[in-house]
Each structure stands twice: as structure tokens, then as C-alpha cells.
Amino acid sequence: LSLWAAVRQWSGFSFAGYGSDVALAGWLAGAALVLAVQAGAAGYAFARWRLVSAPPALFAAATTTWYLFLHVGGETDVLWVWTLGYGPLLTAGVALAIAVEYGVRRTVAAAWAAAD
């Protein structure tokens, strides 16, 4: 995300649509927060409960993000669209994958415990 912003800033493509560098910094901070929640949730689920769906879900979210950023031609709207739209949806997708695996594991564990 920072690399994208740096290249856009120094390559002559301005962020005129954001009004100022302060506004741009705010959008970058918001996007960084969404990315941190995505990676943090997946990392915590994998480290704490060894949920194997978390890393592939994070990979899918990162790949989708990469695709969205690379296939935008010359516009800067992708940052706020991702921060307010796609980012939270992808974060929900990561959370859904984690929740489904967690629920399945608890159900299977309860069934095994009841069988004993």
C-alpha cells in the first residue's frame, strides 16, 4: 500500500482528488487499519487455534487487493473505494472463513465428546 502511494506521488500522478496530503494520509491510515485487521485476524486465528483456513483466506484477500490496485488505469479513487468498500468486504470474507472453520471444529469436537 505504501509502495503504491509512493510510486503515485513521485511518478507525476498526483492525488488531486484527495484535496491535500493530510487527506491522503488519512485515507492511507484507514487502508492500513483495514489491512492490519485482515492480517491480524488471520494471524491470530492461525497462531491461537491453528485454523488452517485463515492463511488461504488472507492470501485470497491480498490477491484480490493486488488485482484491484494493479488494474486501475490512472485514477486515484481506488484507495478510498478499497478503504470503504472492498477492504471491509474482504475482511468480512476472512472472518467468515475463520468462523466457519472454528464452528466446524467445535461441532466435530462436541460430537466426538458425546460419543465417548
C-alpha distances in whole Angstrom, upper triangle without the diagonal:
4,5,5,6,9,10,11,12,14,15,18,16,16,14,18,18,16,19,18,16,17,16,12,12,13,11,8,10,11,8,8,11,11,9,12,14,14,14,16,19,19,19,22,24,24,25,27,29,28,27,26,24,21,19,20,19,15,15,16,14,11,13,13,10,9,13,12,9,11,14,14,16,16,15,13,14,11,9,12,14,11,11,15,16,14,12,16,17,16,16,20,20,19,21,24,24,24,27,29,29,30,33,34,34,36,39,39,40,42,44,45,46,48,50,51
4,5,5,6,9,10,10,12,14,16,15,15,14,18,18,16,19,17,14,15,15,11,10,13,11,8,10,12,10,9,13,14,12,13,17,16,16,18,21,21,21,24,26,26,26,29,31,30,29,28,27,24,22,23,22,19,19,20,17,14,16,17,13,13,16,15,12,14,17,16,18,17,16,14,16,14,11,14,16,14,14,17,19,18,16,19,21,19,19,23,23,22,24,27,27,27,30,32,32,33,36,37,37,39,41,42,43,45,47,48,48,51,52,53
4,5,5,6,9,10,11,12,15,14,15,14,18,19,18,20,19,16,18,18,14,14,16,15,11,14,16,13,12,16,17,14,16,19,19,18,20,23,23,23,26,28,27,28,31,33,31,30,29,28,25,23,23,23,19,19,20,18,15,16,17,14,12,15,15,11,12,16,15,17,16,16,14,16,14,13,16,18,16,16,20,21,19,18,21,23,21,21,25,25,24,26,29,28,29,32,34,33,35,37,39,39,41,43,44,44,47,48,49,50,53,54,55
4,6,5,6,9,10,10,13,11,12,12,16,16,15,18,17,15,17,16,13,13,15,13,10,14,15,12,12,16,16,14,17,20,19,19,21,24,23,24,27,28,28,29,32,34,32,31,30,28,25,23,23,23,19,19,19,17,14,15,15,12,10,13,12,8,9,13,12,13,12,12,10,13,11,10,13,15,13,14,18,18,17,16,19,21,19,20,24,24,23,26,28,28,29,32,33,33,35,37,38,39,41,43,44,45,47,49,49,51,53,54,55
4,6,5,6,9,10,12,10,10,9,13,14,12,15,14,11,13,13,9,10,12,11,8,12,13,11,12,15,16,15,17,20,20,20,22,25,25,25,28,30,30,31,33,35,34,33,32,30,27,26,26,25,22,21,22,19,17,18,18,14,13,16,14,11,12,15,13,14,13,12,9,12,11,9,12,15,14,14,17,18,18,16,20,22,21,21,25,25,25,27,29,30,30,33,35,35,36,39,40,41,42,45,46,46,48,50,51,52,54,56,57
4,5,5,6,8,11,10,11,11,15,16,15,17,15,12,15,15,11,12,15,14,11,14,16,15,14,18,19,17,19,22,22,22,24,27,27,27,30,32,32,32,35,37,36,35,34,33,30,28,28,27,24,23,24,22,19,20,21,17,16,18,17,14,14,17,16,16,14,15,12,16,15,13,16,18,17,17,21,22,21,20,23,25,24,24,28,28,27,30,33,32,33,36,38,38,39,41,43,43,45,47,48,49,51,53,53,54,57,58,59
4,5,5,6,9,8,10,11,15,16,16,18,17,15,18,18,14,15,18,16,14,17,19,17,17,20,21,19,21,24,24,23,26,29,28,28,31,33,33,34,37,38,37,36,35,33,30,28,28,28,25,23,24,22,19,20,20,17,15,17,16,12,12,15,14,14,12,13,12,15,14,14,17,19,18,19,22,23,22,21,24,26,24,25,29,29,28,31,33,33,34,37,38,39,40,42,44,44,46,48,49,50,52,54,54,56,58,59,60
4,6,5,7,5,7,8,11,13,13,15,14,13,16,15,12,13,16,14,13,16,18,16,17,20,20,19,22,25,24,24,27,29,29,30,32,34,34,35,38,39,38,37,36,34,31,29,29,28,25,24,25,22,20,20,20,17,15,17,15,12,12,14,12,12,9,10,9,12,12,11,15,16,16,17,20,21,20,20,23,25,24,25,28,29,28,31,33,33,34,37,38,39,40,43,44,45,46,48,49,50,52,54,55,56,58,60,61
4,6,6,6,6,7,10,13,12,14,12,10,13,14,10,12,15,14,13,16,18,17,17,21,22,21,23,26,26,26,28,31,31,31,34,36,36,37,39,41,40,39,38,36,33,32,32,31,28,27,28,25,22,23,23,20,18,20,19,15,16,18,16,15,12,12,11,14,14,13,16,18,18,18,21,23,23,22,25,27,26,27,30,31,31,33,35,36,36,39,41,41,42,45,46,47,48,51,52,52,54,56,57,58,60,62,63
4,6,7,8,11,13,16,16,17,15,13,17,17,14,15,19,18,16,19,21,20,20,24,25,23,25,28,28,28,30,33,33,33,36,38,38,38,41,43,42,41,40,38,35,33,33,33,30,29,29,27,24,25,25,22,20,22,21,17,17,19,18,17,14,15,14,17,18,17,19,22,21,22,25,26,26,25,28,30,29,30,33,34,33,36,38,38,39,41,43,43,44,47,48,49,51,53,54,54,57,59,59,60,63,64,65
4,6,8,11,14,16,17,18,17,16,19,19,16,18,21,19,18,21,23,21,22,25,26,24,27,30,29,29,32,34,34,34,37,39,39,40,42,44,43,41,40,38,36,33,33,33,30,29,29,27,24,24,24,21,19,20,20,16,15,17,16,14,11,13,13,17,17,17,20,22,21,23,25,26,26,25,29,30,29,30,34,34,33,36,38,38,39,42,43,44,45,48,49,49,51,53,54,55,57,59,60,61,63,65,66
4,6,10,11,14,15,16,15,15,18,18,16,18,21,19,19,22,24,22,23,27,27,26,29,31,31,31,34,36,36,37,39,41,41,42,45,46,45,44,43,41,38,36,36,35,32,31,31,29,26,26,26,23,21,22,21,17,17,18,16,14,11,12,12,16,17,17,20,22,22,23,26,27,26,26,30,31,30,32,35,35,35,38,40,40,41,44,45,46,47,49,51,51,53,55,56,57,59,61,62,63,65,67,68
4,7,9,11,12,14,14,13,17,16,13,16,19,17,16,20,21,20,21,24,24,24,27,29,28,29,32,34,34,35,37,39,39,40,43,44,43,42,40,38,36,34,34,32,30,29,29,26,24,24,23,20,19,20,18,15,15,16,13,11,8,9,9,12,14,14,16,18,19,20,22,23,23,23,27,28,27,29,32,32,32,35,37,37,38,41,42,43,45,47,48,49,51,53,54,55,57,58,59,61,63,64,66
4,5,8,9,10,10,10,14,13,11,14,16,15,15,18,19,18,20,23,23,23,26,28,28,29,31,33,34,35,37,39,39,41,43,44,43,42,41,39,36,35,35,33,30,30,30,27,25,25,24,21,20,21,19,16,17,18,15,13,10,9,8,12,14,13,15,17,18,19,21,22,23,23,26,27,27,28,31,32,32,35,37,37,39,41,42,43,44,47,48,49,51,53,54,55,57,58,60,61,63,64,66
4,5,6,7,8,8,11,10,7,11,13,11,12,15,16,15,18,20,21,21,23,25,26,27,29,31,32,33,35,36,37,38,40,42,41,40,39,37,34,33,33,31,28,28,28,25,23,24,23,19,19,20,18,15,17,17,14,14,10,9,6,9,11,10,12,14,15,16,17,19,20,20,23,25,25,26,28,29,30,32,34,35,36,38,40,41,42,44,46,47,48,50,51,52,54,56,57,58,60,62,63
4,5,6,7,9,12,10,9,13,14,13,15,18,18,18,20,23,23,24,26,28,29,30,32,34,35,36,38,39,40,42,43,45,45,43,42,40,37,36,36,34,32,32,31,28,27,27,26,22,23,23,20,18,19,20,16,15,12,10,8,10,13,13,13,16,18,18,19,21,22,22,25,27,27,28,31,32,33,34,36,38,39,40,42,44,45,46,48,49,51,52,54,55,56,58,60,61,63,64,66
4,6,8,11,12,10,9,13,13,12,14,17,17,17,19,21,21,22,25,26,27,29,30,32,33,34,36,38,39,40,42,43,43,41,41,38,35,35,34,32,30,30,29,26,25,26,24,21,21,22,18,17,19,19,15,15,12,9,7,8,11,11,10,13,15,15,16,18,19,20,22,24,25,26,28,29,30,32,34,35,36,38,40,41,42,44,46,47,48,50,52,53,54,56,57,58,60,62,64
4,6,8,9,6,6,10,10,9,11,14,14,14,17,18,19,20,23,24,25,26,28,30,31,32,34,35,37,38,39,41,41,39,39,37,34,33,33,31,28,29,28,25,24,25,24,20,21,22,19,17,19,20,17,17,14,11,8,9,11,10,9,12,14,13,14,17,19,18,20,23,24,24,26,28,29,30,32,34,35,36,38,40,40,42,44,45,46,48,50,51,52,54,56,57,58,60,62
4,7,8,6,8,11,11,11,14,16,16,17,20,21,22,23,25,27,28,30,31,33,34,35,37,39,40,41,42,44,44,43,43,40,37,37,37,35,32,33,32,29,28,29,27,24,25,26,23,20,23,23,20,20,17,14,12,12,15,14,13,16,18,17,18,20,22,22,24,26,27,28,30,32,32,34,36,37,38,39,42,43,44,45,48,49,50,51,53,54,55,58,59,60,61,64,65
4,5,5,6,9,10,11,12,14,16,17,18,20,22,23,24,26,27,29,30,32,34,34,36,38,39,40,41,43,43,42,42,40,37,36,37,35,32,32,32,29,28,29,28,24,25,26,24,21,23,24,21,21,18,16,13,14,17,14,14,18,19,17,19,22,23,23,24,27,28,28,30,32,33,34,36,38,38,40,42,43,44,46,48,49,49,52,53,54,55,58,59,60,61,64,65
4,5,5,6,9,10,10,12,14,15,16,18,20,21,22,24,26,26,27,30,31,32,33,36,37,37,39,41,41,40,40,38,35,34,35,33,30,30,31,27,26,28,27,23,23,25,23,20,22,24,21,21,18,16,13,15,16,14,14,18,18,17,19,22,23,22,24,27,27,27,29,31,31,32,35,36,36,38,41,42,42,44,46,47,48,50,52,52,54,56,57,58,60,62,63
4,5,5,6,9,10,10,12,14,15,16,19,20,21,23,24,25,26,28,30,31,32,34,36,36,37,40,40,39,39,37,34,34,35,32,29,31,31,27,26,28,27,23,24,27,24,21,24,26,23,24,21,19,15,16,17,14,14,18,18,16,18,21,23,21,23,26,26,25,28,30,30,31,34,35,35,37,39,41,41,43,45,46,46,49,51,51,52,55,56,56,58,60,61
4,5,5,6,9,10,11,12,14,15,17,18,20,21,23,24,25,27,29,30,31,33,35,35,37,39,39,38,38,36,33,32,33,31,28,29,29,25,24,26,25,21,23,24,21,19,22,23,21,22,19,16,13,13,15,12,11,14,15,13,15,18,20,18,20,23,24,23,26,28,28,29,32,33,33,35,37,39,39,41,43,44,45,47,49,49,50,53,54,55,56,59,60
4,5,5,6,9,10,11,12,14,15,16,18,20,21,22,24,26,27,28,30,32,33,34,35,37,37,36,36,34,30,30,30,28,25,26,26,23,21,23,22,19,19,21,19,16,19,20,18,19,16,14,10,11,12,9,9,13,14,12,14,17,18,17,19,22,22,22,25,26,26,28,30,32,32,34,36,37,38,40,42,42,43,46,47,48,49,52,53,53,55,58,59
4,5,5,6,9,10,10,12,14,15,16,18,20,21,22,24,26,26,27,30,31,31,33,35,35,34,34,33,29,29,30,28,25,26,26,23,21,24,23,19,20,22,20,17,20,22,20,21,19,17,13,14,15,11,11,15,15,12,15,18,19,17,19,22,22,21,24,26,26,27,30,31,31,33,35,36,36,38,41,41,42,44,46,46,48,50,51,52,54,56,57
4,5,5,6,9,10,11,12,14,15,17,19,20,21,22,25,25,26,28,30,31,32,34,34,33,34,32,28,28,29,27,24,25,26,22,21,24,22,19,21,23,20,18,21,23,21,23,21,18,14,14,14,11,10,14,14,11,12,16,17,15,16,20,20,19,22,24,24,25,28,29,29,31,33,34,34,36,39,39,40,42,44,45,46,48,50,50,52,54,55
4,5,5,6,8,10,11,12,14,15,17,18,20,21,23,24,25,27,29,30,31,33,33,31,32,29,26,26,27,24,21,23,23,19,18,21,19,16,17,19,16,15,18,20,17,19,18,15,11,11,11,7,6,10,10,7,9,13,14,12,14,17,17,17,20,22,22,23,25,27,27,29,31,32,33,35,37,38,39,41,43,43,44,47,48,49,50,53,54
4,5,5,6,9,10,10,12,14,15,16,18,20,21,22,24,26,27,28,29,31,31,30,30,28,25,24,25,23,20,21,21,18,16,19,18,14,16,18,16,14,17,19,17,19,18,15,12,12,11,8,9,12,11,8,12,14,14,12,15,18,17,17,20,21,21,22,25,26,26,28,31,32,32,34,36,37,38,40,42,42,44,46,47,48,50,52,53
4,5,5,6,9,10,10,12,14,15,16,18,20,20,22,24,25,26,27,29,30,29,29,27,24,24,25,23,20,21,22,18,17,20,20,16,18,21,18,17,20,22,21,23,21,19,15,15,14,11,11,14,12,9,12,15,16,13,14,18,17,16,19,21,20,21,24,26,25,27,30,31,30,33,35,35,36,39,40,40,42,44,46,46,48,50,51
4,5,5,6,9,10,11,13,14,15,17,19,20,21,23,24,25,26,28,29,27,28,26,22,22,24,21,18,20,20,17,16,19,18,15,17,19,17,16,19,21,20,22,21,19,15,14,13,10,9,11,10,6,9,12,13,10,11,14,15,13,16,18,18,19,22,23,23,24,27,28,28,30,33,33,34,36,38,39,40,42,44,44,46,48,49
4,5,5,6,9,10,11,12,14,15,17,18,20,21,23,24,25,27,27,25,25,23,20,20,21,18,15,17,17,13,13,16,14,11,13,16,14,12,16,18,17,20,19,17,13,13,11,7,8,10,8,5,8,11,10,8,10,13,12,12,15,16,16,17,20,21,21,23,26,27,27,29,31,32,33,35,37,37,39,41,42,43,45,47,48
4,5,5,6,9,10,10,12,14,15,16,18,20,21,22,23,25,25,24,24,23,19,19,20,18,15,16,17,14,13,16,16,12,14,17,16,14,18,20,19,22,21,19,16,16,14,11,12,14,11,9,12,14,13,10,12,15,14,12,16,17,16,17,21,21,21,23,26,26,26,29,31,31,32,35,36,36,38,41,41,42,44,46,47
4,5,5,6,9,10,10,12,14,15,16,18,20,20,21,23,24,23,24,22,18,18,20,18,15,17,18,15,14,18,17,14,17,20,18,17,20,23,22,25,24,22,19,18,16,13,13,15,12,9,11,14,13,10,10,14,13,11,14,16,15,15,19,20,19,21,24,25,24,27,29,29,30,33,34,34,36,38,39,40,42,44,45
4,5,5,6,9,10,11,13,14,15,17,19,20,21,22,23,21,21,19,16,16,18,15,12,15,15,11,12,15,14,12,14,17,15,15,19,20,20,23,23,21,18,17,14,12,12,12,9,7,9,11,10,6,7,10,9,7,11,13,12,13,16,17,17,18,21,22,22,24,27,27,28,30,32,32,34,36,37,38,40,42,43
4,5,5,6,8,10,11,12,14,16,17,18,20,21,21,19,19,18,14,14,15,13,10,12,13,10,9,13,12,10,12,15,14,14,17,19,19,22,23,21,18,18,15,12,13,14,10,9,12,13,11,8,9,12,10,8,12,13,11,13,16,16,16,19,21,21,22,24,26,27,28,30,32,32,34,36,37,38,40,42,43
4,5,5,6,8,10,10,11,14,15,16,17,19,19,18,19,18,14,14,16,14,11,14,15,12,12,16,16,14,16,19,18,17,20,23,23,26,26,24,21,21,18,16,16,17,14,12,15,16,15,11,12,14,12,10,13,15,12,13,17,17,16,18,21,21,21,24,26,26,27,30,31,31,33,35,36,36,39,41,41
4,6,5,6,8,10,10,12,14,15,16,17,18,17,18,16,13,14,16,13,11,14,15,12,13,16,16,14,17,20,19,19,22,24,24,27,28,26,23,22,19,17,17,17,14,12,14,15,14,10,9,12,11,7,10,12,10,10,14,14,13,15,18,19,18,21,23,23,24,26,28,28,30,32,33,34,36,38,39
4,6,5,6,9,10,11,12,14,15,16,16,15,15,13,10,10,12,9,7,10,11,8,9,13,13,12,14,17,16,17,20,22,22,26,27,25,22,21,18,16,17,17,13,12,14,14,12,9,9,10,8,5,9,9,7,8,12,12,11,14,16,16,17,19,21,21,23,25,27,27,29,31,32,33,35,37,38
4,6,5,6,8,10,11,12,14,15,15,14,14,13,9,9,11,10,7,10,12,10,9,13,14,13,15,18,18,18,20,23,24,27,28,26,24,23,20,18,19,19,16,15,17,17,15,12,13,14,11,9,12,12,9,11,14,13,12,15,18,17,17,20,22,22,23,26,27,27,29,31,32,33,35,37,38
4,5,5,6,8,10,10,12,14,14,13,15,14,10,11,14,12,10,13,15,13,13,17,18,16,18,21,21,21,24,26,27,30,31,29,26,26,23,21,21,22,18,17,19,19,17,14,14,16,13,10,13,14,11,11,14,14,12,15,18,17,16,20,22,21,22,25,26,26,28,30,31,31,34,36,36
4,6,5,6,9,10,10,11,12,11,13,12,8,10,13,11,9,13,14,12,14,17,17,17,19,22,22,22,25,27,28,31,32,30,28,27,24,22,22,22,18,17,19,19,17,14,13,14,12,9,10,11,8,7,11,11,9,11,14,14,13,16,18,18,19,21,23,23,24,27,28,28,30,32,33
4,6,5,6,9,10,11,10,9,9,9,5,6,9,8,6,10,12,11,12,15,16,16,18,20,21,22,24,26,27,31,32,30,28,27,24,22,23,23,19,18,20,20,17,14,14,15,12,10,11,11,7,8,11,9,8,11,13,12,12,16,17,16,18,21,22,22,24,26,27,27,30,31,32
4,6,5,6,8,10,9,9,10,11,7,7,11,11,9,12,14,13,14,17,18,18,19,22,23,23,25,28,29,32,33,32,30,29,26,24,25,25,21,21,23,22,20,17,17,18,15,13,15,15,11,11,14,13,11,14,16,14,14,18,19,18,19,23,23,23,25,27,27,28,31,32,33
4,5,5,6,8,9,9,11,12,9,10,14,13,12,15,17,16,17,20,21,21,23,25,26,26,28,31,32,35,36,35,32,31,28,26,27,27,23,22,24,24,22,19,18,19,17,14,15,16,12,11,14,13,10,13,15,14,13,16,18,16,17,21,21,21,23,26,26,26,29,30,31
4,6,5,6,6,6,9,9,7,9,12,11,11,14,16,16,17,20,21,21,23,25,26,27,29,31,32,36,37,36,33,32,29,27,28,27,24,23,24,24,22,19,18,18,16,13,14,14,10,9,12,10,7,9,12,10,9,13,14,13,14,17,18,17,20,22,22,23,26,27,28
4,6,6,4,5,6,8,6,7,11,11,11,13,15,16,17,19,21,21,23,25,26,27,29,31,32,36,37,36,34,33,30,28,29,29,25,25,26,26,23,21,20,20,18,15,16,16,12,12,14,12,9,12,14,11,11,15,15,13,15,18,18,18,21,23,23,23,26,28,28
4,6,6,8,10,12,10,10,14,15,14,16,19,19,19,22,24,24,25,28,29,29,31,33,35,38,39,38,36,35,32,30,31,31,27,26,28,28,26,23,22,23,20,18,19,19,15,15,17,15,12,15,17,14,13,17,18,15,17,20,20,19,22,24,24,24,27,29,29
4,6,8,11,13,11,13,16,16,16,19,21,21,21,24,26,26,27,30,31,31,33,36,37,40,41,40,38,37,34,32,32,32,29,27,29,29,27,24,23,24,21,19,19,19,16,15,17,15,12,14,16,13,11,15,16,14,14,18,18,17,19,22,21,21,25,26,26
4,5,9,11,10,12,15,15,16,18,20,20,22,24,25,26,28,30,31,32,34,36,37,41,42,41,39,37,34,33,33,33,29,28,30,29,27,24,23,23,21,19,19,18,15,14,15,13,10,11,13,10,8,12,13,10,11,15,15,13,16,18,18,18,21,23,23
4,6,9,9,10,13,14,14,16,18,19,20,22,24,25,26,28,30,31,32,34,36,40,41,40,38,37,34,32,33,33,29,29,30,29,27,24,24,23,21,19,19,18,15,15,16,13,10,13,14,10,10,13,13,11,13,16,15,15,18,20,19,20,23,24,24
4,6,6,8,10,11,12,14,16,17,18,20,21,22,24,26,27,29,30,32,34,37,39,38,36,35,31,30,31,30,27,26,27,26,24,22,21,20,18,16,16,15,12,12,12,9,7,10,10,7,7,11,11,9,12,14,14,14,17,19,19,20,23,24,24
4,5,7,8,9,11,12,13,15,17,18,19,21,22,24,25,27,28,30,32,36,37,37,35,34,30,30,31,30,26,26,28,26,23,22,21,20,18,17,17,15,12,13,13,10,9,12,11,8,10,13,12,11,14,16,16,16,19,20,20,22,25,25,26
4,6,6,6,9,10,11,12,14,15,17,18,20,21,23,24,26,27,29,33,35,34,32,31,28,27,28,27,23,24,25,23,20,19,18,17,14,14,14,11,9,10,10,6,6,10,9,7,9,12,12,12,15,16,16,17,20,21,22,23,26,26,28
4,6,5,6,9,10,11,12,14,15,16,18,20,21,23,24,26,28,31,33,32,30,29,25,25,25,24,21,21,22,21,18,16,16,15,12,11,12,10,7,8,10,7,6,10,10,9,10,13,14,14,16,18,19,19,22,23,24,25,28,29,30
4,5,5,6,9,10,10,12,14,15,16,18,20,21,22,24,26,30,31,31,29,28,25,24,25,24,21,21,23,22,19,17,17,17,13,13,14,12,9,11,13,10,10,13,14,12,14,17,17,17,19,22,21,22,25,26,26,28,31,32,33
4,5,5,6,9,10,10,12,14,15,16,18,20,21,22,25,28,30,30,28,28,24,24,25,24,20,21,23,21,18,16,17,16,12,13,14,11,9,12,12,9,10,14,14,12,15,17,17,17,20,22,22,23,26,27,27,29,31,32,33
4,5,5,6,9,10,11,12,14,15,17,18,20,21,23,27,29,28,26,25,22,21,22,21,17,18,20,18,15,13,14,12,9,9,10,7,5,9,9,7,8,11,12,11,14,16,16,17,20,21,22,23,25,26,27,29,31,32,34
4,5,5,6,8,10,10,12,14,15,16,18,20,22,25,27,26,24,23,20,19,20,19,16,16,18,17,14,12,13,12,9,9,11,9,6,10,11,10,10,14,15,14,16,19,19,20,22,24,24,25,28,29,30,31,34,35,36
4,5,5,6,8,10,10,12,14,15,16,18,20,24,26,25,24,23,20,19,21,20,16,18,20,18,15,13,15,14,11,12,14,11,9,13,14,12,13,17,17,16,18,21,21,22,24,26,26,27,30,31,32,33,36,36,38
4,5,5,6,9,10,10,12,14,15,16,19,22,25,24,23,22,18,19,20,18,15,17,18,16,13,12,14,12,9,11,12,9,9,12,13,11,13,16,16,16,19,21,21,22,25,26,26,28,30,31,32,34,36,37,38
4,5,5,6,9,10,11,12,14,16,17,21,23,22,20,19,15,15,17,15,12,13,15,13,9,8,10,9,6,8,10,8,7,11,12,11,13,16,17,17,19,21,22,23,25,27,27,29,31,32,33,35,37,38,40
4,5,5,6,9,10,11,12,14,16,19,21,20,19,19,15,14,17,16,12,13,16,15,11,10,13,12,9,10,13,12,10,14,16,15,16,19,20,20,22,24,25,25,28,30,30,31,34,35,36,37,40,41,42
4,5,5,6,9,10,10,12,15,18,20,20,19,19,15,16,18,16,13,16,18,16,12,12,15,14,11,13,15,13,13,16,17,16,18,21,21,21,23,26,26,27,29,31,31,33,35,36,37,39,41,42,43
4,5,5,6,9,10,11,13,16,19,18,17,16,13,14,16,13,11,13,15,13,9,10,13,11,8,11,14,11,12,16,16,16,18,20,21,21,24,26,26,27,30,31,32,33,35,36,37,39,41,42,44
4,5,5,6,9,10,11,15,17,16,14,14,10,10,13,11,8,11,13,11,8,8,11,11,9,11,14,13,13,16,18,17,19,22,22,23,25,27,28,29,31,33,34,35,37,38,39,41,43,44,46
4,6,5,6,9,10,14,15,15,15,15,11,12,15,14,11,14,16,15,12,12,15,15,12,15,17,16,16,19,21,20,22,24,25,25,27,30,30,31,34,35,36,37,39,41,41,43,45,46,48
4,6,5,6,9,12,15,15,15,15,11,13,16,14,12,15,17,15,12,13,16,15,13,16,18,16,17,21,21,21,23,25,26,26,29,31,31,32,35,36,36,38,40,41,42,44,46,47,49
4,6,6,7,10,13,12,12,11,8,10,12,10,8,12,14,12,9,11,14,13,12,15,17,16,17,20,21,21,23,26,26,27,29,31,32,33,35,37,37,39,41,42,43,45,47,48,50
4,6,6,9,11,10,10,10,7,8,11,10,9,12,14,13,11,12,15,16,14,17,19,19,19,22,23,23,25,28,29,29,31,33,34,35,37,39,40,41,43,45,46,47,49,50,52
4,6,8,10,11,12,13,10,12,15,14,13,16,18,17,14,15,19,19,17,20,22,21,21,25,26,25,27,30,31,31,33,35,36,37,39,41,41,43,45,46,47,49,51,52,54
4,6,9,10,12,12,10,13,15,14,13,16,18,16,14,16,19,19,17,20,23,21,22,26,26,26,28,31,31,32,34,36,36,38,40,41,42,44,46,47,48,50,52,53,55
4,6,7,8,9,7,10,13,11,12,15,17,15,14,16,19,19,18,21,23,22,24,27,27,28,30,32,33,34,36,37,38,40,42,43,44,46,48,49,50,52,53,55,57
4,6,9,10,10,13,15,14,15,18,20,19,18,19,23,22,22,25,27,26,27,30,31,31,34,36,36,38,40,41,42,44,46,47,48,50,51,52,54,56,57,58,60
4,7,9,10,12,15,15,16,18,20,19,19,20,24,24,23,26,28,28,29,32,33,33,35,37,38,40,41,43,44,46,48,49,50,52,53,55,56,58,59,61,62
4,6,7,9,11,11,13,15,16,16,16,18,21,21,22,24,26,26,27,30,31,32,34,36,37,38,40,41,43,44,46,47,49,50,52,53,54,56,58,59,61
4,5,6,8,9,11,12,14,15,15,16,19,20,20,22,24,25,26,28,29,30,32,34,35,36,38,40,41,42,44,46,47,48,50,51,53,54,56,57,59
4,5,6,6,8,10,11,11,12,14,16,17,18,20,22,22,24,26,27,28,30,32,33,35,36,37,39,41,42,43,45,46,48,49,51,52,54,55,57
4,6,5,6,8,10,10,10,11,14,15,15,17,19,19,21,23,24,25,27,29,30,31,33,34,36,37,39,40,42,43,45,46,48,49,51,52,54
4,6,5,6,9,10,10,10,13,14,14,16,18,19,20,22,24,25,26,28,30,31,32,34,35,37,38,40,41,42,44,46,47,48,50,52,53
4,5,5,6,8,9,10,12,14,14,15,18,19,20,22,23,25,26,27,29,31,32,33,35,37,38,39,41,42,44,45,47,48,50,52,53
4,6,5,5,7,8,10,11,13,14,16,17,19,20,21,23,25,26,27,29,30,32,33,35,36,38,40,41,42,44,46,47,48,50,52
4,6,5,5,5,8,9,10,11,13,14,15,17,19,20,22,23,25,26,28,29,31,32,34,35,37,38,39,41,43,44,45,47,49
4,6,7,5,7,10,10,11,13,15,16,17,19,21,21,23,25,26,27,29,31,32,33,35,37,38,39,41,42,43,45,47,49
4,7,7,7,9,11,11,13,15,16,17,19,21,22,23,25,27,27,28,31,32,33,34,37,38,39,41,42,43,45,47,48
4,6,6,6,9,10,11,13,15,16,17,19,20,21,23,25,26,27,29,31,32,33,35,36,37,39,41,42,43,45,47
4,6,5,6,8,10,10,12,14,15,16,18,20,21,23,24,25,27,29,30,31,33,34,36,37,39,40,42,43,45
4,5,5,6,9,10,11,12,14,15,17,18,20,21,22,24,26,27,28,30,32,33,34,36,38,39,40,42,44
4,5,5,6,9,10,10,12,14,15,16,18,20,21,22,24,26,26,28,30,31,32,34,36,37,38,40,42
4,5,5,6,9,10,10,12,14,15,16,19,20,21,22,24,25,26,28,30,31,33,34,36,37,39,41
4,5,5,6,9,10,11,12,14,15,17,18,20,21,23,24,26,27,29,30,32,33,35,36,38,40
4,5,5,6,9,10,11,12,14,16,16,18,20,21,22,24,26,27,28,30,32,33,34,36,38
4,5,5,6,9,10,10,12,14,15,16,18,20,21,22,24,25,26,28,30,31,32,34,36
4,5,5,6,9,10,11,12,14,15,17,18,20,21,23,24,26,27,29,30,31,33,35
4,5,5,6,9,10,11,12,14,16,17,18,20,21,23,24,26,27,29,30,32,34
4,5,5,6,9,10,10,12,14,15,16,18,20,21,22,24,26,27,28,30,32
4,5,5,6,9,10,10,12,14,15,16,18,20,21,22,24,25,27,28,30
4,6,5,6,9,10,11,12,14,15,17,18,20,21,23,24,26,27,29
4,6,5,6,9,10,11,12,14,15,16,18,20,21,22,24,26,27
4,6,5,6,9,10,10,12,14,15,16,18,20,21,22,24,26
4,5,5,6,9,10,11,12,14,15,16,18,20,21,23,25
4,5,5,6,9,10,11,12,14,15,16,18,20,21,23
4,6,5,6,9,10,11,12,14,15,16,18,20,21
4,5,5,6,9,10,10,12,14,15,16,18,20
4,5,5,6,8,10,11,12,14,15,16,19
4,5,5,6,9,10,11,12,14,15,17
4,5,5,6,9,10,10,12,14,16
4,5,5,6,9,10,10,12,15
4,5,5,6,9,10,11,13
4,5,5,6,9,10,11
4,5,5,6,9,10
4,5,5,6,9
4,5,5,7
4,5,5
4,5
4
